[in-house]
């Protein structure tokens, strides 16, 4: 429960801009990756690459990127809606942004690794 007597101070403009930039970047990346996944599927099928099950999972879940983008957009809305915050809420916002950035960076790294692994394996056999 929030303490109404807690001293509130203005939310950082830099933090707002960071949340906005992150939301915009994840929305852009979600659109690009969703559009690129069919091309990866065609390339892998065209090369006759053995596709690991995890790569198939990445290829078959193109909309997961929109879910991650929605989380980033929701964080931005939360930050933008609060022009004055107390120390506890400021900390929650910062932790949420940090966790979200880490999660999304790891998810994109995971996807990139598993999308390119079959192509790299083909290169080592040639």
N, C-alpha and C positions, 0 to 999 in steps of 0.2 A: 504494500500500500504506500502511495506517495505521501510524503510529509509536506503539507501545505505551508509549513513555517520555514522550510528549507530556503536558503537564499538562492535566488535564480539570477543568472547572469546571461548576457547575450551569447547566442550560439556563434561559434567561429565561422566567419565567411569562408575561410580556407577549407574548413571541414565540409561545409555545404558544397563548395566547388569540387572537392574531392569526391564526395558522394555522387554528384551530378555527372562528373567525368566517368566515374566507374560504371554508373548505370548506362550512360550512353555507349561506352566501350563494349559492355557485355551485350547490349542490344544489337550493336553492329556485328560483333563476333558471332552471335547466335544466328543472325541472318546469313552471314557468309558461310558458316560451317554447315548449317542446314542445307544450303544450296550446293556446297561442295561434296557432301557425303555421297550423293549418287554418282559423281564423277570418280570418287575413290572406288566405289563398287565396280564401275565399268572398267577401270584400269586394272584392278585385281583380277577380275574375270577375264579380261583380254590377255593378260600376261599368263593366265593359268596358274596363278599363285595359290599355294595352299593357305587358306584363310583360317587362322586360329579362332577358336570360339569367342575369345574376348574381342577380337577385331569384329566379328559378326555382331556381337552385342553392341559395340559402338556404332556400327553401320545401321543396325535395326532400331536405334533409339535416337533419331535425329531431333526429337522435340524436347529432350531433356535440357538442351541449351536454353530454350525459352523459359523453362522453369527457373533456371539459375538467373536468367536475366530479369525475370519477374521479381525474384528476391532482391536483386540489386535496385530495381525500380521502387520496390516497396520501402527499402531502406532510405532511398532518396526522399520519398514522400514523407516518411517519418521525420527525417532531419529537417526538411523544408518547412514542415508544419509547426515546428517548435522553434520559435525565434528566441525564446528564453528558456534555459534549462538549468536544473540544479546539478550539482557535482555527480550524483549517482546516475542520473539519466545521461549526462555527458559521457560518463565512463561506459555505460551500456551501449551507447551509440558507437563509441570508438571500438569497443570489443567486437560488436556485431560487424562493423565494417572490416576489421582485421580478419575475423574468422571467415567472412564471406569472400574476401579477396584470396585468402589462403585456399579455401575450398575450390573456388573457381579456377585459380591458377593450377592447382593439382589436377582438377578434372580435365582441363585442356591439355596439360602435360601427359596425363594418362591416355587421353584420346589420340594425341599426336604419336605417342610411342606405339600404340597398338595399330594405328592406321598405316604407319610407315614400316613397321617390322616386317610384314610379308614382302615388301618391295626390297628392303635391305637384304633379306634372306635370298631373294632371287639374284641379287648382285653378287653375293658370295659364291653362288653355284656356277656362275657364268665364267 
